[in-house]
Amino acid sequence: MEQTSKKGLTLVFTGDGKGKTTSAIGLAVRAVGRGLKVKIFQFIKSPQRSYGEQIALEKIGVEMVQLGTGFTWTKTPEEHREALKKAWPIAKEAVMSGEFDIVVLDELNNALAIDKFPIDDVLPLNEVIELIKNKPEHVHLVITGRGAKQEVKDIADLVSVIDAEKHYYDEGIPAVKGIEF
């Protein structure tokens, strides 16, 4: 059955398993195939690195913007706080502009789950909730990352939890080019 209303949905991909970003990217590719306009923001990944999915998405007209500084253990809390402080208004403005049919906020859950240092003053959970509730009617919002806050899950239209039953990392196999990056 085809969607008859223009209500934009909020989808959350969370859990400790592999595939949250991959699910969002698959959704983005499907949307572009249907003529929708998509923008992707990554809250943890750094623009200093190259990502295969970004290279591929550029070829089909989807901009993927890295707004982070990398994993929390590679930078200081101050560096992460500054990145989140800059990232949140950029992502929020893109959602609220109504210019895009789908906005992916990749790793937003990870950012909101940081507990090693305070982040609520630079990435307020209440503002995330307000964005979800008040986004333009037609905009679909996709939020990925481990540790989704219950408040986000409660107001989402879909929550998929991806669990890890087995992972090659546990066998000492590092990130694989073309699989993880």
C-alpha positions in Angstrom: 0.0 0.0 0.0 1.4 3.4 -1.0 1.6 6.1 1.6 -1.4 8.5 0.9 -0.6 11.1 3.5 2.3 13.5 3.4 3.3 12.9 7.0 7.0 12.7 7.4 8.1 9.8 9.6 10.8 9.5 12.2 12.8 6.3 12.0 15.4 5.3 14.6 18.0 2.6 13.9 19.8 1.7 17.2 21.5 -1.2 19.0 24.9 -2.6 19.4 25.0 -4.5 16.1 26.5 -3.6 12.8 24.2 -2.0 10.2 22.6 1.1 11.5 24.3 3.5 9.1 24.1 1.0 6.3 20.3 0.8 6.8 20.0 4.5 6.6 22.1 4.7 3.5 20.1 1.9 1.9 16.9 4.0 2.7 18.6 7.1 1.2 19.5 5.2 -2.0 15.9 3.9 -2.3 14.6 7.5 -1.8 16.8 9.0 -4.4 15.6 6.3 -6.8 12.0 7.6 -6.1 13.0 11.2 -6.8 13.3 12.4 -3.2 15.9 14.8 -2.0 18.2 13.5 0.8 20.8 15.0 3.0 23.0 13.1 5.5 24.8 14.5 8.5 27.2 12.4 10.6 27.7 13.6 14.2 30.8 11.6 15.2 32.8 10.9 12.0 35.4 13.4 11.1 35.7 15.2 7.7 39.5 14.4 8.0 38.8 10.8 6.8 37.5 9.3 3.6 34.4 7.1 3.6 33.3 4.8 0.8 29.6 5.5 1.4 30.2 9.2 1.0 32.1 8.7 -2.3 29.2 6.5 -3.6 26.4 8.8 -2.4 28.1 11.8 -4.1 27.7 10.0 -7.4 23.9 9.9 -7.0 23.6 13.5 -5.7 23.4 12.9 -2.0 25.6 15.1 0.2 27.0 13.4 3.3 28.5 15.9 5.7 30.8 14.8 8.6 30.4 17.2 11.5 32.3 15.3 14.2 35.9 15.0 15.3 36.1 11.2 15.4 35.6 8.6 18.1 35.3 10.0 21.7 38.5 8.3 22.8 40.6 10.0 20.0 39.9 13.6 20.9 39.5 15.7 24.0 36.1 16.4 25.5 36.5 20.1 24.6 37.1 19.1 20.9 33.9 17.0 20.9 31.9 19.6 22.7 32.9 22.2 20.2 32.1 20.0 17.2 28.7 19.2 18.6 28.0 22.8 19.4 28.7 23.6 15.7 27.0 20.5 14.3 23.6 20.8 16.0 22.5 24.1 14.5 23.6 23.0 11.0 21.6 19.8 11.1 18.6 21.4 12.8 18.5 24.2 10.1 18.6 21.6 7.3 15.7 19.7 8.8 13.6 22.8 9.5 14.3 24.3 6.0 12.0 21.8 4.5 14.4 21.6 1.5 14.9 17.9 1.9 12.5 15.0 1.9 14.7 12.9 4.1 17.4 14.0 6.5 19.6 11.4 8.1 21.1 12.3 11.5 23.7 9.5 11.5 25.3 8.8 14.9 23.1 11.4 16.7 22.1 8.7 19.2 25.8 8.1 19.9 26.3 11.8 20.5 23.3 12.0 22.8 24.6 9.0 24.7 27.9 10.5 25.6 28.3 10.4 29.4 32.0 10.9 29.9 31.5 14.7 29.7 28.6 17.0 29.6 26.9 17.6 26.2 23.4 18.7 27.0 24.4 22.4 26.8 25.8 22.0 23.3 23.4 19.2 22.1 20.2 19.5 24.2 18.0 16.5 24.2 15.0 18.7 24.6 15.8 20.4 21.4 16.2 17.1 19.6 12.7 16.2 20.8 11.3 19.5 19.7 12.9 19.0 16.3 11.2 15.6 15.9 7.9 17.0 17.0 8.0 20.2 15.0 9.8 19.3 11.8 8.1 20.2 8.5 5.2 17.9 7.9 6.7 16.2 4.8 10.2 15.6 6.1 11.2 12.1 7.0 13.9 12.0 9.7 16.2 9.1 10.2 18.3 8.9 13.4 21.0 6.3 13.8 23.5 5.2 16.4 23.9 3.1 19.6 22.2 4.1 22.8 19.1 5.8 21.5 17.5 7.8 24.3 14.1 6.5 25.5 12.6 9.9 24.9 13.6 9.7 21.2 12.3 6.1 20.8 9.0 7.1 22.4 8.1 9.6 19.8 9.6 7.8 16.8 7.3 6.2 14.3 9.7 3.2 13.9 12.5 1.9 16.1 14.7 -0.9 14.8 17.2 -2.4 17.3 20.1 -4.1 15.6 21.8 -6.6 17.9 25.1 -8.2 17.5 24.9 -12.0 17.8 28.5 -12.5 16.4 31.1 -10.1 15.2 34.5 -10.6 13.6 35.9 -7.8 15.8 35.6 -10.3 18.7 38.1 -12.5 16.8 40.6 -9.7 16.4 39.7 -8.8 12.8 40.0 -5.0 12.5 37.8 -2.7 10.4 37.7 -3.8 6.7 37.9 -1.4 3.8 34.6 -1.5 1.9 32.8 -3.0 4.9 33.3 -0.5 7.7 34.7 2.5 5.8 
